[in-house]
């Protein structure tokens, strides 16, 4: 779908939304193709078969698409930012302009996907259950959706809120672009509201390193400690919740 077709089809919730994502290009649309903690957890939830047919929603400039391509998967992306889609296509992966909330661009990406990924996307949507319902129509009968969302229940966020703070930040848990906010409890509620899904697994990434002078000396200790805490108690120590859902099988 071209940028003009996307606009005329109502693919954007007004011009302000498009302008917002274009202006946040430096934050959301990194060209880096590196498997960090979030990406590693997402890939751990992939079915073992290869190659898989994968749709990456909110693909940005294609960083995760390139990781999937290098792993041998057949992957395509969907992204609301026209600039990001152009950058992704120029980098050697395939992406289309679209918005799963309004179904814009869904006809372009194809269907029968083994896996649909949404890496930090649902918090930028007005109706997350609607997004999940629209994407479910593109899955194979045994396909799944794997997503990540920032965890407002993380103890670092709870501490700030306890002291009456709700920061206005360019990225992270308090990203100014978030429309919805998630905790472990209301994530389950959102999945239930979508209807017809089964939550198969929920894990979490650890709290990122603190910005303290000389802290690099303790980084390995930090990663070891907080990664394990996040897996043991994701609702409190998870920075990002990573979960897998699939259409519920008929009884």
FIDODO-644477 format. One record per atom (N, C-alpha, C, O): residue in three letters; x, z, y. Coordinates in steps of 0.02 Angstrom, whole numbers, padded with zeros to 5 digits, always signed. Example, Ala and Ser with C-alpha at 12.3 -4.5 7.8 and 13.67 -1.06 7.14 Angstrom:
2
ALA+00660+00390-00284 ALA+00615+00390-00225 ALA+00660+00390-00165 ALA+00712+00423-00166 SER+00642+00354-00112 SER+00684+00357-00053 SER+00645+00394+00002 SER+00670+00402+00057 
END
This chain:
251
UNK+00042+00000-00060 UNK+00000+00000+00000 UNK+00044+00000+00062 UNK+00090+00041+00068 UNK+00030-00045+00108 UNK+00069-00048+00170 UNK+00048+00008+00217 UNK-00004+00040+00207 UNK+00088+00019+00269 UNK+00072+00072+00317 UNK+00006+00057+00353 UNK-00034+00102+00363 UNK-00005-00006+00371 UNK-00067-00024+00406 UNK-00128-00016+00361 UNK-00180+00009+00382 UNK-00121-00037+00297 UNK-00176-00029+00250 UNK-00192+00044+00239 UNK-00250+00064+00233 UNK-00140+00085+00237 UNK-00147+00157+00227 UNK-00188+00188+00283 UNK-00233+00229+00270 UNK-00172+00171+00344 UNK-00208+00199+00401 UNK-00280+00176+00402 UNK-00326+00216+00414 UNK-00291+00112+00390 UNK-00360+00085+00394 UNK-00403+00112+00338 UNK-00464+00115+00345 UNK-00372+00133+00282 UNK-00409+00160+00226 UNK-00424+00234+00233 UNK-00455+00264+00189 UNK-00404+00263+00289 UNK-00416+00334+00298 UNK-00369+00378+00259 UNK-00385+00434+00242 UNK-00309+00352+00245 UNK-00262+00388+00204 UNK-00233+00449+00238 UNK-00205+00493+00205 UNK-00238+00452+00303 UNK-00212+00509+00341 UNK-00270+00548+00370 UNK-00322+00520+00388 UNK-00261+00614+00374 UNK-00312+00655+00406 UNK-00299+00655+00481 UNK-00287+00707+00511 UNK-00302+00595+00511 UNK-00290+00589+00583 UNK-00217+00573+00597 UNK-00174+00587+00556 UNK-00203+00545+00656 UNK-00135+00525+00673 UNK-00088+00585+00681 UNK-00028+00577+00673 UNK-00115+00644+00697 UNK-00071+00702+00706 UNK-00035+00721+00642 UNK+00023+00741+00644 UNK-00069+00713+00585 UNK-00038+00731+00521 UNK+00020+00684+00506 UNK+00073+00706+00484 UNK+00010+00619+00517 UNK+00064+00572+00505 UNK+00123+00586+00552 UNK+00181+00586+00530 UNK+00109+00597+00615 UNK+00162+00611+00663 UNK+00201+00674+00643 UNK+00262+00676+00651 UNK+00166+00724+00618 UNK+00199+00786+00598 UNK+00250+00772+00543 UNK+00307+00796+00548 UNK+00232+00735+00491 UNK+00278+00723+00436 UNK+00334+00676+00455 UNK+00390+00681+00428 UNK+00321+00630+00499 UNK+00374+00586+00521 UNK+00426+00626+00562 UNK+00486+00615+00555 UNK+00402+00672+00603 UNK+00448+00712+00644 UNK+00486+00763+00603 UNK+00539+00786+00623 UNK+00459+00782+00544 UNK+00493+00830+00500 UNK+00537+00795+00448 UNK+00554+00824+00397 UNK+00554+00733+00462 UNK+00592+00694+00413 UNK+00656+00728+00392 UNK+00673+00728+00333 UNK+00692+00758+00439 UNK+00756+00790+00424 UNK+00748+00849+00376 UNK+00794+00866+00339 UNK+00689+00881+00378 UNK+00677+00939+00335 UNK+00650+00919+00267 UNK+00674+00943+00215 UNK+00600+00875+00266 UNK+00565+00859+00204 UNK+00593+00800+00165 UNK+00580+00793+00106 UNK+00632+00758+00198 UNK+00649+00695+00167 UNK+00724+00687+00157 UNK+00753+00636+00176 UNK+00754+00736+00127 UNK+00826+00734+00113 UNK+00842+00678+00064 UNK+00805+00666+00017 UNK+00898+00644+00076 UNK+00920+00591+00031 UNK+00959+00620-00029 UNK+00976+00583-00075 UNK+00972+00685-00028 UNK+01013+00715-00080 UNK+00976+00715-00146 UNK+00918+00733-00150 UNK+01011+00694-00199 UNK+00983+00693-00266 UNK+01021+00745-00308 UNK+01063+00727-00349 UNK+01005+00808-00296 UNK+01040+00863-00331 UNK+00988+00908-00364 UNK+00939+00928-00333 UNK+00999+00923-00428 UNK+00953+00966-00464 UNK+00968+01038-00450 UNK+01012+01068-00481 UNK+00932+01068-00401 UNK+00940+01138-00386 UNK+00898+01181-00433 UNK+00873+01157-00484 UNK+00890+01245-00415 UNK+00853+01290-00458 UNK+00781+01268-00470 UNK+00756+01272-00526 UNK+00748+01244-00417 UNK+00679+01221-00424 UNK+00675+01161-00471 UNK+00634+01160-00517 UNK+00717+01112-00460 UNK+00716+01051-00501 UNK+00732+01067-00574 UNK+00702+01038-00620 UNK+00779+01112-00586 UNK+00797+01131-00655 UNK+00738+01163-00691 UNK+00726+01148-00749 UNK+00702+01206-00657 UNK+00644+01237-00688 UNK+00590+01186-00703 UNK+00558+01188-00755 UNK+00580+01139-00655 UNK+00530+01086-00666 UNK+00549+01045-00727 UNK+00506+01030-00769 UNK+00611+01026-00732 UNK+00634+00984-00789 UNK+00630+01021-00855 UNK+00620+00991-00907 UNK+00638+01087-00853 UNK+00632+01127-00915 UNK+00561+01123-00943 UNK+00551+01131-01003 UNK+00512+01110-00900 UNK+00443+01107-00922 UNK+00422+01037-00945 UNK+00366+01028-00969 UNK+00467+00988-00939 UNK+00451+00921-00961 UNK+00445+00918-01037 UNK+00480+00955-01072 UNK+00400+00876-01063 UNK+00399+00864-01135 UNK+00467+00837-01158 UNK+00502+00804-01120 UNK+00486+00851-01221 UNK+00553+00831-01244 UNK+00563+00756-01254 UNK+00619+00732-01258 UNK+00508+00719-01258 UNK+00514+00647-01271 UNK+00545+00610-01212 UNK+00538+00631-01154 UNK+00580+00555-01227 UNK+00608+00511-01176 UNK+00600+00439-01199 UNK+00602+00426-01259 UNK+00592+00392-01152 UNK+00579+00404-01081 UNK+00507+00422-01068 UNK+00462+00403-01106 UNK+00495+00459-01014 UNK+00428+00478-00994 UNK+00406+00436-00933 UNK+00448+00415-00893 UNK+00341+00425-00928 UNK+00313+00391-00870 UNK+00293+00445-00820 UNK+00247+00484-00833 UNK+00327+00448-00762 UNK+00320+00504-00716 UNK+00299+00479-00647 UNK+00324+00429-00623 UNK+00252+00516-00616 UNK+00234+00506-00546 UNK+00256+00567-00507 UNK+00236+00623-00522 UNK+00298+00557-00456 UNK+00320+00611-00413 UNK+00282+00607-00347 UNK+00295+00562-00306 UNK+00235+00653-00337 UNK+00194+00654-00277 UNK+00229+00694-00223 UNK+00254+00749-00235 UNK+00230+00666-00163 UNK+00269+00697-00109 UNK+00343+00686-00121 UNK+00384+00732-00112 UNK+00360+00625-00140 UNK+00428+00610-00162 UNK+00479+00608-00106 UNK+00539+00605-00119 UNK+00457+00611-00042 UNK+00504+00608+00013 UNK+00545+00544+00010 UNK+00518+00490-00001 UNK+00609+00550+00021 UNK+00654+00492+00020 UNK+00680+00475-00050 UNK+00726+00435-00057 UNK+00651+00506-00101 UNK+00665+00486-00170 UNK+00720+00525-00205 UNK+00745+00501-00256 UNK+00739+00584-00181 UNK+00792+00622-00213 UNK+00776+00639-00285 UNK+00818+00629-00329 UNK+00717+00667-00298 UNK+00699+00685-00367 UNK+00686+00623-00409 UNK+00698+00623-00469 UNK+00661+00570-00378 UNK+00652+00507-00415 UNK+00718+00482-00443 UNK+00721+00456-00499 UNK+00771+00489-00403 UNK+00837+00465-00426 UNK+00863+00509-00483 UNK+00896+00485-00529 UNK+00848+00573-00480 UNK+00866+00618-00536 UNK+00830+00596-00600 UNK+00860+00591-00653 UNK+00765+00582-00594 UNK+00726+00561-00652 UNK+00751+00494-00679 UNK+00755+00485-00740 UNK+00769+00449-00635 UNK+00795+00384-00656 UNK+00860+00393-00694 UNK+00871+00360-00745 UNK+00904+00436-00669 UNK+00968+00448-00702 UNK+00959+00480-00771 UNK+01000+00471-00815 UNK+00904+00516-00780 UNK+00890+00548-00845 UNK+00856+00500-00893 UNK+00842+00518-00951 UNK+00842+00440-00871 UNK+00813+00389-00915 UNK+00738+00384-00912 UNK+00708+00348-00953 UNK+00705+00418-00866 UNK+00633+00415-00861 UNK+00611+00356-00817 UNK+00648+00332-00774 UNK+00550+00333-00829 UNK+00519+00281-00787 UNK+00478+00317-00734 UNK+00425+00345-00749 UNK+00501+00317-00671 UNK+00470+00358-00620 UNK+00451+00317-00558 UNK+00485+00269-00540 UNK+00396+00336-00528 UNK+00372+00306-00466 UNK+00350+00362-00420 UNK+00330+00415-00443 UNK+00352+00350-00354 UNK+00335+00403-00307 UNK+00276+00386-00263 UNK+00259+00327-00254 UNK+00245+00438-00235 UNK+00191+00432-00186 UNK+00207+00479-00129 UNK+00223+00538-00140 UNK+00203+00454-00067 UNK+00226+00494-00010 UNK+00186+00475+00052 UNK+00170+00416+00062 UNK+00169+00524+00093 UNK+00128+00512+00152 UNK+00168+00482+00210 UNK+00139+00449+00253 UNK+00233+00493+00212 UNK+00275+00470+00267 UNK+00299+00398+00254 UNK+00331+00384+00204 UNK+00283+00355+00301 UNK+00304+00285+00295 UNK+00380+00279+00297 UNK+00409+00242+00257 UNK+00412+00315+00342 UNK+00485+00313+00347 UNK+00519+00336+00282 UNK+00568+00306+00260 UNK+00492+00388+00252 UNK+00521+00414+00190 UNK+00514+00364+00133 UNK+00560+00356+00093 UNK+00457+00331+00129 UNK+00446+00280+00077 UNK+00495+00222+00086 UNK+00522+00197+00037 UNK+00504+00201+00147 UNK+00552+00147+00159 UNK+00623+00168+00137 UNK+00659+00128+00107 UNK+00642+00229+00152 UNK+00708+00254+00132 UNK+00714+00258+00057 UNK+00766+00242+00029 UNK+00661+00281+00024 UNK+00663+00286-00049 UNK+00671+00217-00082 UNK+00712+00209-00127 UNK+00632+00169-00058 UNK+00637+00102-00087 UNK+00705+00070-00075 UNK+00730+00032-00117 UNK+00734+00085-00019 UNK+00801+00058-00004 UNK+00855+00090-00047 UNK+00909+00062-00056 UNK+00841+00149-00075 UNK+00891+00184-00116 UNK+00888+00164-00189 UNK+00927+00189-00229 UNK+00842+00120-00207 UNK+00841+00094-00275 UNK+00787+00122-00320 UNK+00787+00109-00380 UNK+00740+00162-00292 UNK+00683+00186-00331 UNK+00619+00156-00301 UNK+00621+00127-00247 UNK+00564+00165-00336 UNK+00501+00136-00314 UNK+00454+00190-00288 UNK+00441+00240-00323 UNK+00428+00181-00227 UNK+00382+00229-00198 UNK+00329+00192-00157 UNK+00341+00137-00133 UNK+00271+00224-00151 UNK+00215+00195-00114 UNK+00190+00245-00062 UNK+00195+00306-00071 UNK+00162+00218-00008 UNK+00131+00261+00043 UNK+00061+00280+00019 UNK+00023+00237-00003 UNK+00046+00345+00023 UNK-00020+00366+00000 UNK-00031+00440+00011 UNK+00014+00477+00031 UNK-00092+00462-00004 UNK-00112+00531+00003 UNK-00159+00549-00054 UNK-00215+00524-00056 UNK-00138+00590-00102 UNK-00181+00605-00160 UNK-00245+00642-00142 UNK-00293+00641-00180 UNK-00246+00675-00084 UNK-00305+00712-00064 UNK-00363+00666-00048 UNK-00421+00682-00062 UNK-00348+00608-00019 UNK-00400+00559-00002 UNK-00402+00500-00052 UNK-00442+00455-00045 UNK-00357+00503-00102 UNK-00350+00450-00153 UNK-00317+00387-00126 UNK-00313+00337-00162 UNK-00295+00387-00064 UNK-00261+00329-00035 UNK-00196+00316-00073 UNK-00156+00362-00083 UNK-00186+00255-00094 UNK-00125+00235-00128 UNK-00124+00249-00203 UNK-00077+00228-00237 UNK-00174+00283-00230 UNK-00174+00298-00302 UNK-00181+00236-00345 UNK-00155+00234-00401 UNK-00216+00186-00320 UNK-00222+00123-00358 UNK-00156+00086-00363 UNK-00147+00045-00408 UNK-00110+00100-00316 UNK-00046+00063-00316 UNK+00004+00091-00366 UNK+00044+00053-00393 UNK+00002+00156-00379 UNK+00055+00187-00420 UNK+00045+00175-00494 UNK+00092+00182-00533 UNK-00016+00158-00515 UNK-00029+00148-00586 UNK-00064+00209-00616 UNK-00091+00251-00580 UNK-00063+00213-00683 UNK-00096+00269-00717 UNK-00062+00280-00784 UNK-00008+00252-00798 UNK-00093+00321-00826 UNK-00067+00338-00892 UNK+00002+00371-00887 UNK+00049+00352-00922 UNK+00007+00420-00843 UNK+00070+00456-00835 UNK+00076+00513-00885 UNK+00027+00548-00900 UNK+00136+00522-00911 UNK+00150+00579-00954 UNK+00155+00643-00913 UNK+00132+00696-00934 UNK+00186+00637-00854 UNK+00197+00695-00810 UNK+00185+00674-00738 UNK+00206+00620-00717 UNK+00150+00716-00700 UNK+00145+00709-00627 UNK+00177+00770-00596 UNK+00158+00827-00613 UNK+00224+00761-00551 UNK+00258+00817-00519 UNK+00238+00822-00446 UNK+00227+00772-00412 UNK+00233+00884-00422 UNK+00219+00898-00352 UNK+00267+00955-00331 UNK+00252+01013-00342 UNK+00323+00937-00302 UNK+00373+00987-00283 UNK+00360+01009-00211 UNK+00376+00973-00164 UNK+00332+01068-00203 UNK+00316+01096-00138 UNK+00271+01049-00098 UNK+00287+01030-00041 UNK+00216+01030-00127 UNK+00168+00984-00096 UNK+00100+01016-00084 UNK+00071+01007-00030 UNK+00075+01055-00132 UNK+00007+01080-00128 UNK-00005+01124-00067 UNK-00061+01126-00041 UNK+00047+01159-00044 UNK+00039+01202+00014 UNK+00030+01162+00079 UNK+00012+01190+00131 UNK+00041+01096+00075 UNK+00032+01051+00133 UNK-00035+01014+00130 UNK-00045+00967+00168 UNK-00079+01034+00085 UNK-00143+01000+00077 UNK-00201+01045+00097 UNK-00195+01107+00093 UNK-00256+01015+00119 UNK-00314+01053+00140 UNK-00353+01079+00080 UNK-00382+01134+00082 UNK-00355+01040+00026 UNK-00395+01057-00033 UNK-00354+01047-00096 UNK-00362+00995-00129 UNK-00311+01095-00115 UNK-00270+01087-00174 UNK-00309+01071-00238 UNK-00287+01028-00276 UNK-00366+01104-00252 UNK-00402+01085-00313 UNK-00424+01012-00314 UNK-00423+00980-00367 UNK-00443+00986-00256 UNK-00462+00915-00252 UNK-00403+00870-00268 UNK-00410+00820-00303 UNK-00344+00888-00244 UNK-00284+00850-00259 UNK-00272+00848-00334 UNK-00258+00795-00363 UNK-00278+00906-00367 UNK-00267+00909-00439 UNK-00318+00868-00477 UNK-00301+00834-00526 UNK-00381+00870-00455 UNK-00433+00830-00489 UNK-00419+00755-00482 UNK-00427+00718-00530 UNK-00399+00734-00422 UNK-00384+00662-00413 UNK-00326+00640-00456 UNK-00327+00586-00486 UNK-00274+00681-00459 UNK-00214+00662-00498 UNK-00227+00664-00573 UNK-00197+00627-00611 UNK-00272+00708-00595 UNK-00287+00713-00666 UNK-00313+00647-00694 UNK-00304+00633-00753 UNK-00345+00607-00651 UNK-00372+00543-00674 UNK-00316+00493-00691 UNK-00329+00442-00723 UNK-00254+00507-00669 UNK-00198+00462-00682 UNK-00158+00483-00743 UNK-00111+00448-00762 UNK-00175+00539-00774 UNK-00137+00564-00831 UNK-00159+00532-00897 UNK-00216+00511-00905 UNK-00112+00529-00944 UNK-00130+00515-01012 UNK-00171+00574-01039 UNK-00169+00628-01010 UNK-00207+00565-01094 UNK-00246+00621-01121 UNK-00204+00683-01137 UNK-00228+00739-01131 UNK-00141+00673-01155 UNK-00098+00730-01171 UNK-00047+00742-01115 UNK+00004+00775-01126 UNK-00060+00714-01055 UNK-00013+00723-00999 UNK-00020+00791-00966 UNK-00064+00830-00983 UNK+00024+00804-00917 UNK+00024+00868-00884 UNK+00046+00860-00811 UNK+00076+00810-00792 UNK+00030+00910-00771 UNK+00051+00915-00701 UNK+00099+00973-00695 UNK+00084+01028-00717 UNK+00157+00962-00665 UNK+00206+01014-00654 UNK+00219+01019-00579 UNK+00236+00969-00547 UNK+00211+01078-00552 UNK+00214+01086-00479 UNK+00252+01149-00460 UNK+00260+01195-00500 UNK+00274+01150-00397 UNK+00304+01210-00369 UNK+00271+01224-00302 UNK+00253+01178-00265 UNK+00263+01288-00286 UNK+00236+01310-00221 UNK+00275+01371-00198 UNK+00297+01410-00239 UNK+00284+01379-00132 UNK+00317+01440-00108 UNK+00273+01502-00123 UNK+00212+01498-00122 UNK+00305+01557-00137 UNK+00270+01618-00157 UNK+00267+01668-00099 UNK+00316+01701-00084 UNK+00208+01673-00068 UNK+00199+01720-00013 UNK+00201+01792-00038 UNK+00210+01839+00001 UNK+00194+01801-00104 UNK+00198+01868-00133 UNK+00268+01892-00145 UNK+00278+01948-00167 UNK+00318+01850-00132 UNK+00388+01869-00140 UNK+00402+01931-00097 UNK+00377+01937-00041 UNK+00443+01978-00123 UNK+00451+02041-00088 UNK+00484+02033-00020 UNK+00472+02074+00025 UNK+00524+01980-00010 UNK+00553+01969+00057 UNK+00499+01950+00107 UNK+00502+01970+00165 UNK+00449+01910+00084 UNK+00393+01892+00128 UNK+00348+01952+00139 UNK+00324+01964+00195 UNK+00337+01991+00087 UNK+00295+02051+00095 UNK+00326+02099+00145 UNK+00290+02131+00185 UNK+00392+02105+00145 UNK+00426+02150+00190 UNK+00415+02129+00263 UNK+00402+02171+00306 UNK+00420+02064+00276 UNK+00409+02040+00344 UNK+00338+02052+00366 UNK+00326+02074+00423 UNK+00290+02038+00322 UNK+00220+02048+00340 UNK+00205+02122+00350 UNK+00166+02140+00394 UNK+00236+02165+00309 UNK+00226+02237+00316 UNK+00245+02261+00386 UNK+00213+02306+00413 UNK+00295+02229+00415 UNK+00318+02247+00482 UNK+00283+02206+00537 UNK+00305+02204+00594 UNK+00229+02174+00517 UNK+00188+02138+00567 UNK+00216+02071+00587 UNK+00197+02044+00639 UNK+00261+02042+00546 UNK+00291+01977+00562 UNK+00259+01922+00520 UNK+00243+01932+00462 UNK+00251+01864+00550 UNK+00233+01803+00515 UNK+00270+01747+00550 UNK+00242+01714+00593 UNK+00334+01737+00531 UNK+00378+01691+00568 UNK+00352+01620+00569 UNK+00315+01598+00525 UNK+00372+01584+00621 UNK+00357+01513+00630 UNK+00422+01476+00617 UNK+00462+01466+00663 UNK+00433+01455+00554 UNK+00498+01428+00533 UNK+00493+01354+00514 UNK+00438+01331+00497 UNK+00549+01317+00517 UNK+00547+01246+00501 UNK+00542+01231+00427 UNK+00523+01175+00408 UNK+00557+01279+00384 UNK+00554+01268+00312 UNK+00550+01336+00278 UNK+00553+01388+00310 UNK+00543+01335+00211 UNK+00540+01398+00173 UNK+00470+01424+00166 UNK+00421+01389+00178 UNK+00464+01488+00147 UNK+00399+01518+00134 UNK+00355+01516+00196 UNK+00295+01506+00190 UNK+00384+01527+00255 UNK+00345+01528+00317 UNK+00349+01463+00355 UNK+00345+01462+00417 UNK+00357+01408+00319 UNK+00358+01341+00349 UNK+00297+01330+00393 UNK+00240+01342+00371 UNK+00308+01308+00454 UNK+00253+01298+00501 UNK+00206+01241+00480 UNK+00152+01234+00507 UNK+00228+01201+00431 UNK+00186+01146+00407 UNK+00139+01165+00351 UNK+00102+01122+00327 UNK+00140+01227+00328 UNK+00097+01247+00273 UNK+00025+01254+00296 UNK+00010+01284+00348 UNK-00020+01227+00256 UNK-00091+01232+00268 UNK-00123+01285+00223 UNK-00170+01320+00243 UNK-00097+01291+00162 UNK-00121+01340+00114 UNK-00062+01385+00095 UNK-00004+01365+00100 UNK-00078+01445+00073 UNK-00027+01495+00054 UNK-00041+01519-00017 UNK-00099+01529-00035 UNK+00011+01528-00056 UNK+00003+01545-00126 UNK+00037+01610-00146 UNK+00091+01626-00122 UNK+00003+01646-00190 UNK+00033+01701-00228 UNK+00019+01686-00301 UNK-00016+01638-00317 UNK+00047+01726-00346 UNK+00035+01715-00417 UNK-00039+01721-00434 UNK-00065+01684-00475 UNK-00074+01767-00401 UNK-00145+01778-00416 UNK-00188+01721-00391 UNK-00229+01694-00428 UNK-00179+01701-00327 UNK-00224+01649-00302 UNK-00205+01579-00327 UNK-00245+01533-00324 UNK-00143+01571-00353 UNK-00125+01509-00386 UNK-00170+01499-00446 UNK-00196+01444-00457 UNK-00180+01551-00486 UNK-00225+01547-00543 UNK-00296+01530-00521 UNK-00331+01491-00553 UNK-00317+01560-00465 UNK-00385+01546-00439 UNK-00392+01473-00417 UNK-00444+01443-00430 UNK-00341+01445-00385 UNK-00344+01375-00365 UNK-00349+01330-00426 UNK-00387+01281-00425 UNK-00310+01345-00478 UNK-00313+01304-00539 UNK-00383+01308-00570 UNK-00409+01258-00594 UNK-00412+01367-00571 UNK-00479+01375-00599 UNK-00531+01337-00558 UNK-00578+01309-00586 UNK-00522+01337-00492 UNK-00569+01301-00448 UNK-00565+01225-00460 UNK-00614+01190-00451 UNK-00506+01202-00480 UNK-00499+01130-00494 UNK-00542+01110-00553 UNK-00567+01053-00555 UNK-00551+01155-00600 UNK-00594+01142-00658 UNK-00562+01097-00710 UNK-00530+01047-00692 UNK-00570+01114-00772 UNK-00547+01072-00827 UNK-00472+01075-00840 UNK-00446+01033-00876 UNK-00438+01124-00810 UNK-00366+01131-00820 UNK-00350+01196-00857 UNK-00387+01245-00853 UNK-00294+01195-00892 UNK-00268+01254-00924 UNK-00198+01268-00897 UNK-00155+01224-00900 UNK-00187+01328-00871 UNK-00121+01348-00847 UNK-00078+01364-00908 UNK-00090+01414-00942 UNK-00028+01323-00922 UNK+00012+01331-00982 UNK+00072+01377-00972 UNK+00091+01415-01017 UNK+00103+01374-00913 UNK+00162+01416-00901 UNK+00173+01423-00826 UNK+00160+01377-00788 UNK+00198+01481-00806 UNK+00217+01493-00737 UNK+00283+01530-00735 UNK+00290+01584-00765 UNK+00331+01502-00700 UNK+00396+01534-00692 UNK+00411+01536-00617 UNK+00367+01523-00576 UNK+00473+01551-00600 UNK+00490+01556-00528 UNK+00564+01549-00518 UNK+00604+01565-00562 UNK+00582+01525-00459 UNK+00653+01524-00438 UNK+00671+01590-00406 UNK+00627+01626-00381 UNK+00735+01607-00408 UNK+00758+01669-00377 UNK+00762+01664-00302 UNK+00761+01610-00273 UNK+00767+01722-00270 UNK+00774+01725-00198 UNK+00840+01693-00178 UNK+00892+01708-00208 UNK+00841+01648-00128 UNK+00903+01615-00108 UNK+00952+01665-00078 UNK+00932+01718-00055 UNK+01017+01647-00077 UNK+01068+01692-00049 UNK+01053+01712+00023 UNK+01028+01672+00062 UNK+01070+01773+00039 UNK+01062+01798+00107 UNK+01118+01770+00151 UNK+01172+01755+00127 UNK+01104+01764+00215 UNK+01153+01737+00262 UNK+01194+01795+00292 UNK+01182+01815+00349 UNK+01240+01821+00253 UNK+01283+01875+00276 UNK+01356+01853+00274 UNK+01376+01817+00229 UNK+01394+01875+00323 UNK+01465+01857+00326 UNK+01501+01882+00264 UNK+01497+01941+00247 UNK+01537+01837+00230 UNK+01574+01856+00171 UNK+01531+01861+00109 UNK+01556+01882+00056 UNK+01467+01844+00114 UNK+01422+01853+00057 UNK+01441+01807-00002 UNK+01422+01821-00059 UNK+01479+01754+00012 UNK+01496+01707-00041 UNK+01532+01743-00098 UNK+01530+01719-00155 UNK+01563+01799-00085 UNK+01598+01836-00137 UNK+01549+01864-00189 UNK+01568+01877-00246 UNK+01486+01873-00170 UNK+01436+01902-00214 UNK+01386+01851-00240 UNK+01337+01870-00272 UNK+01397+01787-00225 UNK+01346+01737-00241 UNK+01331+01734-00316 UNK+01272+01733-00335 UNK+01382+01734-00358 UNK+01370+01730-00431 UNK+01330+01790-00455 UNK+01286+01783-00497 UNK+01346+01848-00428 UNK+01309+01909-00446 UNK+01236+01903-00423 UNK+01190+01922-00460 UNK+01226+01878-00363 UNK+01159+01868-00336 UNK+01119+01821-00380 UNK+01062+01837-00399 UNK+01148+01763-00397 UNK+01113+01714-00438 UNK+01094+01743-00506 UNK+01037+01734-00529 UNK+01139+01778-00537 UNK+01127+01809-00603 UNK+01070+01859-00599 UNK+01024+01858-00640 UNK+01072+01902-00549 UNK+01025+01958-00543 UNK+00955+01934-00523 UNK+00906+01950-00557 UNK+00950+01895-00469 UNK+00885+01876-00443 UNK+00852+01821-00484 UNK+00791+01817-00485 UNK+00891+01778-00517 UNK+00861+01728-00561 UNK+00825+01762-00618 UNK+00770+01742-00637 UNK+00856+01813-00646 UNK+00825+01849-00702 UNK+00766+01891-00680 UNK+00716+01896-00715 UNK+00771+01921-00621 UNK+00714+01958-00594 UNK+00654+01911-00583 UNK+00597+01930-00597 UNK+00667+01851-00558 UNK+00613+01803-00544 UNK+00578+01783-00609 UNK+00517+01774-00610 UNK+00616+01774-00662 UNK+00586+01754-00725 UNK+00547+01813-00756 UNK+00495+01802-00788 UNK+00572+01874-00746 UNK+00539+01932-00775 UNK+00476+01951-00736 UNK+00426+01970-00766 UNK+00478+01945-00669 UNK+00422+01966-00626 UNK+00413+01915-00571 UNK+00430+01929-00513 UNK+00387+01856-00588 UNK+00382+01801-00538 UNK+00339+01817-00478 UNK+00353+01794-00423 UNK+00286+01857-00487 UNK+00241+01870-00432 UNK+00274+01909-00375 UNK+00255+01902-00317 UNK+00325+01950-00392 UNK+00358+01991-00341 UNK+00427+01965-00322 UNK+00445+01969-00263 UNK+00464+01938-00369 UNK+00533+01918-00356 UNK+00543+01842-00356 UNK+00599+01818-00345 UNK+00490+01804-00367 UNK+00496+01732-00366 UNK+00493+01705-00295 UNK+00448+01723-00257 UNK+00539+01661-00277 UNK+00538+01629-00211 UNK+00491+01570-00212 UNK+00452+01560-00166 UNK+00494+01530-00265 UNK+00449+01474-00276 UNK+00418+01481-00345 UNK+00454+01493-00394 UNK+00353+01475-00350 UNK+00319+01476-00414 UNK+00319+01405-00442 UNK+00301+01357-00408 UNK+00341+01399-00505 UNK+00343+01334-00539 UNK+00296+01338-00599 UNK+00305+01380-00643 UNK+00246+01295-00600 UNK+00196+01301-00652 UNK+00177+01234-00683 UNK+00187+01181-00653 UNK+00150+01239-00743 UNK+00130+01180-00782 UNK+00057+01187-00800 UNK+00037+01238-00829 UNK+00017+01137-00785 UNK-00053+01137-00805 UNK-00069+01071-00841 UNK-00035+01021-00831 UNK-00120+01074-00882 UNK-00141+01014-00919 UNK-00216+01016-00926 UNK-00246+01069-00925 UNK-00248+00957-00932 UNK-00320+00956-00943 UNK-00337+00996-01005 UNK-00305+00988-01058 UNK-00388+01038-01000 UNK-00408+01080-01056 UNK-00437+01036-01112 UNK-00475+00990-01098 UNK-00419+01051-01173 UNK-00445+01014-01230 UNK-00516+01037-01245 UNK-00531+01097-01240 UNK-00560+00991-01264 UNK-00628+01010-01282 UNK-00628+01060-01341 UNK-00587+01054-01386 UNK-00673+01108-01338 UNK-00677+01158-01391 UNK-00702+01126-01456 UNK-00709+01160-01507 
END
